[in-house]
Amino acid sequence: MTDMTLSPAGATVLFVIACLAGYRYRTVWKAEGPRLQLWIFGLIAAFCLLTLGFVPLKAQ
């Protein structure tokens, strides 16, 4: 099994990407925009948050 960990900087980048994707998801949803954009932004946010939740951080 591989030792997969996230650095604190990598985790911060993933968190910012998840926040921005979630914000874009919400704006497209409120504007009743294209469903494809909802799926894209929703999957990006979900992937980032699941990665943050299940991949441990590297100890300093």
C-alpha positions as CSV (number, residue, x, y, z in Angstrom):
1,M,0.0,0.0,0.0
2,T,1.3,3.4,-0.8
3,D,1.8,6.2,1.7
4,M,-0.3,8.9,0.2
5,T,-0.3,12.2,2.2
6,L,-1.1,15.8,1.6
7,S,1.2,18.6,2.4
8,P,-0.3,21.6,4.2
9,A,0.2,23.8,1.2
10,G,-1.5,21.2,-1.1
11,A,-4.4,20.9,1.3
12,T,-4.8,24.6,1.3
13,V,-4.9,24.7,-2.5
14,L,-7.5,22.0,-2.6
15,F,-9.6,23.8,0.0
16,V,-9.5,27.1,-2.1
17,I,-10.4,25.2,-5.3
18,A,-13.3,23.5,-3.5
19,C,-14.5,26.9,-2.2
20,L,-14.3,28.5,-5.6
21,A,-16.0,25.6,-7.3
22,G,-18.8,25.6,-4.7
23,Y,-19.3,29.3,-5.2
24,R,-19.5,28.9,-9.0
25,Y,-21.9,25.9,-8.5
26,R,-24.2,28.1,-6.4
27,T,-24.1,31.1,-8.9
28,V,-24.9,28.8,-11.8
29,W,-27.7,27.1,-9.8
30,K,-29.3,30.4,-8.8
31,A,-29.1,31.7,-12.4
32,E,-30.6,28.4,-13.6
33,G,-27.7,27.9,-15.9
34,P,-26.7,24.9,-17.9
35,R,-26.8,21.5,-16.1
36,L,-23.4,20.6,-17.5
37,Q,-21.8,23.4,-15.6
38,L,-23.6,22.4,-12.4
39,W,-22.2,18.8,-12.8
40,I,-18.7,20.1,-13.5
41,F,-18.4,22.5,-10.6
42,G,-20.2,20.1,-8.3
43,L,-17.8,17.2,-9.1
44,I,-14.8,19.4,-8.7
45,A,-15.9,20.6,-5.3
46,A,-16.9,17.1,-4.2
47,F,-13.5,15.6,-5.4
48,C,-11.5,18.2,-3.5
49,L,-13.5,17.9,-0.3
50,L,-13.5,14.1,-0.4
51,T,-9.7,14.2,-0.9
52,L,-9.3,16.5,2.0
53,G,-11.5,14.3,4.2
54,F,-9.9,10.9,3.4
55,V,-6.2,11.6,2.6
56,P,-4.2,12.4,5.8
57,L,-2.0,15.5,6.1
58,K,1.8,15.1,6.3
59,A,3.1,15.6,9.8
60,Q,5.6,18.4,10.1
